[in-house]
Amino acid sequence: MTKLGKILLYSLSLVPLYFLLIIQNLNFSTFNKFSIYWWDIKFYIQIISNNTISIFLFLLIIISYFTFKKLTSELNSRENLPKEFTNIKNIDFNHLTFIATYIIPLLAFQLDTTKDIVFLILLLSFIGVIYIKTNLYYLNPIFILFNISVFSATDKNNNECILMSKEKISSTEILHFTMLGDIYYVEKDK
């Protein structure tokens, strides 16, 4: 998987944070004048200038949406022969760790000053570098929302690996797979 792909998956994992920050920072004061000034271009300029952060975060959500669409199209490509996996264990609880560790504490930030915004960007960049260098891009709360579970497993060579699937998997399975970087997206034979 390319570095850009990992960065986009990291951004996708932050979509819940983006939504919550949009709600937290949306400035409604301009909207109160909507009924009077809706035809005036200055009204729209004021909306944009009062909600720059929310608009930027919304653009990141749109980019993340297209990332997810591309990812799901790649995952449906079943290109390899079946492979046996053993010691399969569901590790979806790691998503809760991600949310509790990264998303919830970051909501405490008030993005009122440039200093706060720069600090949040640097902190998210630092977390992102760790996320990408450690190949933890499978820790993504968005996957849970779309019923994609994450499993740890062992392959026939006794190597530990990570599996992702929309299906329930038992402790030993022979599965078709598509590689997503060093992660196996697996499906049972249909």
Backbone bond lengths (Angstrom), bond angles and torsions (degrees), N, CA, C in turn:
res aa  C-N    CA-C-N  psi(-1)  N-CA   C-N-CA  omega(-1)  CA-C   N-CA-C  phi
1 M - - - 1.446 - - 1.531 108.23 -
2 T 1.321 115.50 138.31 1.460 120.09 -178.17 1.520 110.56 -75.07
3 K 1.323 115.15 161.89 1.462 119.90 177.62 1.524 111.02 -62.30
4 L 1.331 116.41 -39.49 1.461 119.86 178.12 1.528 110.47 -61.69
5 G 1.321 117.60 -41.40 1.456 121.58 177.80 1.521 111.42 -60.76
6 K 1.335 116.58 -42.20 1.467 120.34 178.39 1.521 111.41 -66.47
7 I 1.337 116.45 -38.59 1.473 120.45 178.03 1.525 109.73 -63.90
8 L 1.332 116.55 -43.04 1.466 120.16 179.44 1.530 111.29 -65.33
9 L 1.336 117.34 -37.47 1.468 119.77 176.30 1.529 111.20 -68.19
10 Y 1.325 117.15 -34.93 1.469 120.00 175.03 1.527 109.52 -63.65
11 S 1.314 116.78 -44.89 1.466 120.40 178.07 1.529 110.17 -61.47
12 L 1.323 117.02 -39.62 1.462 120.97 177.37 1.528 110.85 -60.71
13 S 1.326 117.13 -38.10 1.467 119.91 -179.69 1.526 112.29 -66.95
14 L 1.326 116.67 -20.03 1.468 120.90 -179.09 1.527 113.59 -93.23
15 V 1.321 118.28 3.89 1.473 121.29 -178.53 1.531 112.15 -55.27
16 P 1.344 120.16 -42.64 1.473 117.35 176.52 1.533 112.77 -58.89
17 L 1.334 116.46 -38.76 1.465 120.18 176.62 1.521 110.61 -63.98
18 Y 1.331 117.22 -42.52 1.469 120.62 178.52 1.524 110.99 -58.23
19 F 1.341 116.79 -46.55 1.467 120.25 179.73 1.527 111.00 -59.43
20 L 1.322 115.82 -46.77 1.465 119.39 -177.57 1.525 111.62 -66.85
21 L 1.331 117.43 -37.73 1.468 119.92 177.27 1.526 111.66 -68.74
22 I 1.329 117.28 -33.33 1.473 119.88 175.59 1.521 109.62 -61.61
23 I 1.320 115.84 -48.51 1.472 119.81 179.48 1.521 110.52 -61.10
24 Q 1.308 116.66 -42.08 1.459 121.53 -178.18 1.532 112.17 -66.45
25 N 1.338 118.02 -32.60 1.464 121.08 -172.65 1.518 114.98 -108.66
26 L 1.317 117.93 0.12 1.457 120.04 179.73 1.528 109.59 -67.38
27 N 1.316 115.80 127.57 1.468 121.65 -178.12 1.526 108.61 -97.82
28 F 1.322 116.21 110.07 1.460 121.93 -176.49 1.524 113.29 -87.98
29 S 1.313 118.58 -8.28 1.472 120.27 -174.81 1.525 112.07 -61.45
30 T 1.312 118.09 -34.61 1.462 121.38 179.31 1.526 110.99 -68.89
31 F 1.322 116.44 -34.66 1.452 120.30 -176.81 1.529 112.89 -66.69
32 N 1.316 117.51 -22.07 1.468 120.43 178.40 1.529 112.10 -64.56
33 K 1.310 116.84 -24.64 1.466 121.47 -179.17 1.530 111.92 -90.47
34 F 1.319 116.65 2.91 1.456 121.48 -173.54 1.530 112.82 -55.64
35 S 1.296 117.64 -43.74 1.461 119.70 -175.21 1.525 112.43 -66.52
36 I 1.325 116.87 -23.86 1.464 120.03 -177.86 1.531 111.77 -92.50
37 Y 1.328 116.46 -40.84 1.468 120.47 -169.41 1.526 114.33 -113.64
38 W 1.289 121.23 19.16 1.456 121.87 -172.75 1.527 113.21 -60.92
39 W 1.308 119.76 -22.79 1.465 121.84 -179.09 1.535 112.29 -89.77
40 D 1.320 118.10 -9.02 1.462 122.81 -175.10 1.537 110.40 -89.94
41 I 1.337 117.50 126.48 1.467 122.59 179.98 1.528 111.00 -61.90
42 K 1.311 118.39 -29.57 1.465 121.66 178.99 1.531 110.55 -62.54
43 F 1.316 115.87 -32.16 1.462 120.47 177.62 1.527 110.27 -61.06
44 Y 1.330 117.10 -45.46 1.456 121.55 -179.00 1.533 111.42 -69.52
45 I 1.308 116.75 -37.59 1.465 120.47 176.12 1.520 110.05 -62.67
46 Q 1.328 116.28 -39.46 1.455 120.38 179.07 1.538 110.77 -67.76
47 I 1.316 117.29 -39.47 1.474 120.31 176.84 1.522 109.64 -59.99
48 I 1.331 116.14 -46.24 1.466 120.31 -178.73 1.524 110.65 -65.16
49 S 1.310 118.14 -45.06 1.463 120.19 -178.21 1.525 112.15 -68.32
50 N 1.321 118.10 -30.72 1.471 120.84 179.09 1.527 112.81 -81.80
51 N 1.325 117.10 -13.27 1.463 120.91 -175.83 1.525 112.67 -129.83
52 T 1.303 117.69 32.74 1.460 122.33 -176.69 1.526 111.60 -58.14
53 I 1.314 117.28 -45.46 1.466 120.72 -178.80 1.524 110.21 -62.42
54 S 1.324 116.66 -46.53 1.467 120.48 -179.51 1.528 111.43 -63.32
55 I 1.313 117.55 -38.60 1.468 121.13 178.75 1.535 110.11 -66.51
56 F 1.336 116.97 -43.01 1.458 120.97 178.11 1.533 110.22 -61.28
57 L 1.330 117.13 -44.92 1.463 120.61 179.07 1.528 111.28 -64.17
58 F 1.322 116.81 -37.06 1.462 120.65 177.23 1.534 110.45 -63.90
59 L 1.331 117.24 -38.48 1.469 120.52 175.84 1.536 111.13 -63.50
60 L 1.335 116.84 -37.84 1.465 119.97 176.26 1.531 111.22 -64.65
61 I 1.326 116.82 -35.29 1.461 120.64 176.59 1.528 110.28 -65.23
62 I 1.323 116.93 -41.08 1.469 120.79 178.64 1.529 110.29 -63.84
63 I 1.325 117.85 -43.65 1.468 121.56 176.93 1.522 109.62 -61.22
64 S 1.320 116.94 -41.93 1.466 121.21 179.15 1.522 111.56 -64.62
65 Y 1.319 117.21 -35.90 1.468 121.09 176.87 1.533 110.00 -60.11
66 F 1.330 117.24 -47.09 1.465 120.40 179.54 1.527 111.40 -67.54
67 T 1.320 117.29 -33.00 1.464 121.07 174.66 1.522 109.66 -61.04
68 F 1.334 116.46 -46.25 1.460 120.55 -179.41 1.527 111.07 -64.35
69 K 1.329 117.49 -41.06 1.471 120.78 178.64 1.535 110.26 -61.64
70 K 1.331 117.50 -43.81 1.468 121.60 178.92 1.528 109.90 -64.27
71 L 1.313 116.16 -42.64 1.456 120.58 179.65 1.529 110.89 -60.98
72 T 1.310 117.48 -47.37 1.468 119.84 -178.90 1.529 111.80 -66.00
73 S 1.328 118.42 -32.49 1.468 119.15 176.77 1.530 110.49 -68.46
74 E 1.338 117.32 -36.67 1.466 120.55 176.90 1.521 111.24 -69.07
75 L 1.325 116.78 -35.92 1.458 120.17 -177.73 1.519 112.37 -69.69
76 N 1.292 117.49 -22.06 1.459 120.75 -179.12 1.528 112.55 -87.94
77 S 1.330 117.31 15.94 1.466 120.02 -174.21 1.530 114.53 -96.77
78 R 1.272 122.28 0.55 1.478 127.28 173.22 1.517 113.48 19.73
79 E 1.305 117.47 75.81 1.459 120.09 -171.88 1.524 115.47 -99.55
80 N 1.317 119.29 -11.27 1.454 120.62 -172.57 1.522 112.30 -115.51
81 L 1.328 115.11 159.39 1.457 121.27 176.02 1.526 109.53 -67.25
82 P 1.321 117.42 161.43 1.465 119.54 179.50 1.525 111.55 -62.29
83 K 1.311 114.85 153.81 1.457 121.56 -179.67 1.522 107.59 -139.14
84 E 1.333 116.55 144.46 1.460 120.08 179.96 1.521 110.34 -90.11
85 F 1.331 115.49 134.39 1.450 122.90 176.01 1.524 108.31 -123.96
86 T 1.324 116.77 141.10 1.463 121.83 178.44 1.525 109.69 -126.52
87 N 1.318 116.22 172.88 1.480 122.98 179.55 1.523 111.48 51.94
88 I 1.308 116.92 41.02 1.466 121.46 -177.47 1.524 109.23 -76.11
89 K 1.345 115.42 125.47 1.464 121.45 179.61 1.526 109.21 -133.54
90 N 1.308 115.61 134.71 1.461 120.71 177.71 1.529 109.31 -72.07
91 I 1.341 116.04 130.86 1.475 120.34 178.56 1.540 110.96 -123.63
92 D 1.323 116.01 33.35 1.466 119.97 179.19 1.520 113.31 -61.99
93 F 1.325 117.99 -21.55 1.466 120.30 179.35 1.532 111.82 -60.25
94 N 1.328 117.29 -21.78 1.470 120.46 178.57 1.531 111.75 -63.83
95 H 1.335 117.50 -25.71 1.460 120.41 177.23 1.523 110.54 -64.60
96 L 1.326 116.21 -39.12 1.463 119.94 177.81 1.519 110.89 -64.79
97 T 1.322 116.14 -36.68 1.463 120.20 176.22 1.527 110.11 -62.24
98 F 1.328 115.89 -43.07 1.467 120.30 178.94 1.529 110.70 -60.65
99 I 1.334 116.82 -46.36 1.460 120.90 -178.84 1.524 110.38 -64.51
100 A 1.335 116.44 -46.76 1.468 120.22 -177.42 1.522 112.02 -67.54
101 T 1.316 117.01 -32.47 1.464 120.30 -176.60 1.521 112.95 -83.99
102 Y 1.330 117.70 -39.22 1.457 120.25 -171.16 1.524 114.15 -109.24
103 I 1.303 117.96 -45.71 1.461 119.44 -170.83 1.521 112.12 -78.73
104 I 1.319 118.00 -52.13 1.470 120.32 -175.58 1.531 112.42 -62.64
105 P 1.346 120.09 -47.89 1.482 118.38 179.30 1.536 113.45 -61.80
106 L 1.329 117.72 -30.92 1.464 119.83 -177.99 1.526 112.25 -71.58
107 L 1.320 117.54 -15.42 1.468 120.24 177.23 1.520 111.95 -71.67
108 A 1.312 117.35 -14.57 1.465 120.74 178.78 1.533 111.82 -72.31
109 F 1.330 116.35 -14.68 1.458 119.63 -179.74 1.523 110.87 -70.51
110 Q 1.290 116.00 131.22 1.467 121.80 170.37 1.527 105.90 -98.91
111 L 1.281 117.33 120.93 1.465 121.31 -175.61 1.524 110.21 -93.93
112 D 1.329 115.60 51.01 1.456 121.48 -177.11 1.526 113.19 -86.59
113 T 1.308 116.99 -28.09 1.459 119.71 -176.66 1.530 110.07 -120.35
114 T 1.297 115.73 161.44 1.466 121.37 177.36 1.524 110.08 -62.12
115 K 1.316 116.78 -37.05 1.464 121.53 178.61 1.527 110.85 -59.78
116 D 1.330 117.73 -43.17 1.472 121.69 178.55 1.522 111.14 -64.01
117 I 1.320 116.84 -42.16 1.467 121.22 -179.20 1.523 110.15 -65.59
118 V 1.325 117.91 -45.84 1.467 121.90 179.34 1.524 109.98 -62.39
119 F 1.335 116.60 -42.16 1.465 120.44 178.84 1.523 111.10 -61.13
120 L 1.331 117.92 -44.88 1.467 121.54 179.37 1.528 111.04 -64.20
121 I 1.323 117.23 -42.14 1.474 120.53 178.73 1.526 110.53 -62.55
122 L 1.330 117.18 -44.00 1.468 120.51 179.05 1.526 111.06 -64.90
123 L 1.324 117.26 -40.92 1.460 120.92 178.99 1.530 111.03 -64.83
124 L 1.339 117.56 -45.50 1.463 120.92 177.80 1.529 111.19 -64.28
125 S 1.330 117.03 -35.77 1.472 120.85 177.11 1.524 110.41 -65.31
126 F 1.322 117.01 -43.67 1.467 121.76 178.98 1.526 110.29 -62.23
127 I 1.321 117.26 -46.49 1.463 121.36 177.97 1.535 109.61 -62.55
128 G 1.324 116.58 -40.54 1.460 121.40 179.64 1.517 112.74 -62.20
129 V 1.325 117.29 -41.09 1.467 121.01 178.58 1.526 109.55 -61.34
130 I 1.328 116.74 -43.73 1.468 120.15 178.41 1.534 110.29 -64.90
131 Y 1.310 116.05 -44.16 1.473 123.24 -179.68 1.525 110.61 -57.98
132 I 1.327 116.57 -42.85 1.462 121.76 -177.21 1.530 111.22 -77.15
133 K 1.334 117.77 -44.80 1.469 120.54 -178.03 1.527 112.63 -65.94
134 T 1.328 116.78 -28.37 1.464 120.21 179.65 1.531 112.34 -94.41
135 N 1.330 117.52 4.61 1.470 123.26 179.34 1.529 113.03 54.04
136 L 1.311 116.38 43.21 1.465 120.90 178.84 1.527 111.92 -95.03
137 Y 1.316 117.47 24.89 1.459 120.00 -177.09 1.522 112.89 -67.63
138 Y 1.308 117.85 -9.72 1.471 120.11 173.94 1.526 111.32 -77.85
139 L 1.336 118.10 -15.42 1.469 121.36 175.47 1.515 108.07 -81.51
140 N 1.294 115.57 86.13 1.453 120.38 -172.66 1.530 108.61 -139.34
141 P 1.331 117.38 111.31 1.469 119.31 -178.03 1.526 113.67 -60.76
142 I 1.312 117.83 -21.67 1.465 121.14 178.31 1.531 110.16 -65.06
143 F 1.333 117.16 -34.21 1.460 120.12 178.31 1.526 110.95 -59.79
144 I 1.314 116.87 -41.11 1.464 120.60 179.67 1.530 110.42 -62.27
145 L 1.324 116.53 -39.36 1.463 119.98 179.76 1.528 112.04 -62.20
146 F 1.327 116.90 -26.83 1.461 121.54 179.82 1.534 111.96 -106.29
147 N 1.328 115.51 24.61 1.476 123.04 174.27 1.522 114.23 60.11
148 I 1.314 117.06 32.36 1.465 120.50 174.65 1.525 106.81 -100.85
149 S 1.322 115.90 115.57 1.461 121.10 -179.58 1.519 110.41 -95.79
150 V 1.323 115.31 157.16 1.462 121.72 -179.44 1.533 107.95 -117.03
151 F 1.342 115.43 136.81 1.456 121.70 -177.48 1.523 109.48 -131.51
152 S 1.318 116.10 148.69 1.466 119.82 166.10 1.522 106.06 -97.91
153 A 1.329 116.75 149.22 1.464 120.47 -176.74 1.525 109.36 -156.38
154 T 1.306 114.05 176.38 1.462 122.14 175.55 1.521 106.99 -127.19
155 D 1.342 116.65 136.17 1.468 118.85 177.28 1.535 109.59 -90.00
156 K 1.340 116.82 -177.62 1.479 120.17 -175.19 1.531 112.88 -65.76
157 N 1.332 117.62 -20.69 1.469 121.59 177.44 1.524 111.66 -89.64
158 N 1.333 116.52 9.61 1.465 123.98 179.45 1.533 112.79 67.69
159 N 1.346 117.27 24.73 1.462 121.96 175.32 1.528 108.82 -89.23
160 E 1.319 116.10 138.23 1.466 119.45 175.64 1.522 108.89 -75.69
161 C 1.328 116.14 141.84 1.451 120.55 179.76 1.526 110.05 -148.16
162 I 1.320 114.68 166.47 1.461 122.29 178.79 1.526 107.89 -110.65
163 L 1.334 115.59 132.50 1.457 122.02 177.04 1.519 109.18 -115.50
164 M 1.318 115.96 146.58 1.460 122.20 171.53 1.521 106.94 -126.27
165 S 1.334 115.90 140.21 1.453 118.64 -179.07 1.518 110.92 -159.41
166 K 1.316 115.31 153.14 1.465 121.23 172.48 1.523 110.81 -90.76
167 E 1.309 116.67 -3.80 1.453 121.71 -175.06 1.523 110.92 -106.99
168 K 1.321 115.52 158.42 1.465 120.72 172.58 1.521 107.16 -77.44
169 I 1.324 115.15 133.34 1.459 120.28 -176.26 1.523 108.26 -123.77
170 S 1.335 116.08 137.48 1.466 119.77 177.97 1.530 109.79 -85.94
171 S 1.318 116.98 -172.91 1.463 120.65 -173.20 1.528 113.61 -70.76
172 T 1.341 117.89 -24.28 1.470 121.55 175.56 1.523 107.65 -137.77
173 E 1.328 116.30 127.98 1.472 120.61 -177.74 1.522 109.78 -146.74
174 I 1.323 114.91 151.74 1.466 121.40 167.40 1.522 104.76 -104.33
175 L 1.332 116.49 119.18 1.459 121.79 -169.45 1.524 112.08 -130.86
176 H 1.325 115.28 145.18 1.463 120.42 169.15 1.519 107.37 -78.07
177 F 1.332 116.63 148.71 1.462 117.34 -175.67 1.522 112.14 -143.35
178 T 1.310 114.00 156.92 1.461 124.10 170.16 1.518 105.63 -126.48
179 M 1.312 117.11 134.74 1.462 120.11 -179.23 1.529 110.06 -82.64
180 L 1.308 114.88 133.97 1.455 123.33 174.22 1.519 105.15 -122.36
181 G 1.338 116.51 87.13 1.458 120.05 -170.63 1.521 107.41 66.70
182 D 1.342 116.93 -119.84 1.463 120.57 176.97 1.532 111.85 -106.19
183 I 1.327 116.41 19.51 1.460 123.36 178.84 1.535 108.16 -108.30
184 Y 1.319 115.95 141.51 1.466 121.22 177.24 1.530 108.87 -96.59
185 Y 1.322 116.37 123.23 1.462 119.70 168.08 1.518 104.47 -95.24
186 V 1.343 117.35 118.72 1.453 120.70 -169.57 1.520 111.76 -118.74
187 E 1.353 113.73 153.42 1.461 122.50 176.07 1.504 108.78 -141.76
188 K 1.303 115.40 148.54 1.466 119.57 174.19 1.530 107.83 -75.33
189 D 1.321 115.10 159.10 1.465 119.38 177.72 1.514 109.30 -66.88
190 K 1.311 116.72 133.31 1.475 120.54 -176.87 1.496 110.66 -97.80
